[in-house]
Amino acid sequence: MMMGSAVGLALEEDIETAAEERAKPIFDAAHDIAAEYDTEIETAVGLGHLTRAIVNRAENYDTIVMGAHGEHSEGLTRSFLVGYIAKTVFERSPIPVTTVW
């Protein structure tokens, strides 16, 4: 039986540390790209309900930039639809949301 990354994370002894370790390479790449444009960004790891975790922190920022789809979106779903989490954040966020493919 194959487990998704969220299930694997849930089985970790220290979930917060494990989440931060998994996010580090992605966040490092994002900071490197921002630095190329002489821009500072802030990244954060949130635990819990994805949409709520993002929207609840939104007022602390100028904008939200997020992927349009989760890592498992494929085929027609990826081509024609914005992912559920991105769509919900877009609808509920008090600040602008930019989605990237």
Sequence and secondary structure as in RCSB ss.txt:
>XXXX:A:sequence
MMMGSAVGLALEEDIETAAEERAKPIFDAAHDIAAEYDTEIETAVGLGHLTRAIVNRAENYDTIVMGAHGEHSEG
LTRSFLVGYIAKTVFERSPIPVTTVW
>XXXX:A:secstr
    HHHHHHTSSSHHHHHHHHHHHHHHHHHHHHHHTT         SSHHHHHHHHGGGSS EEEESS TT  H
HHHHH   HHHHHHHHH SS EEEE 
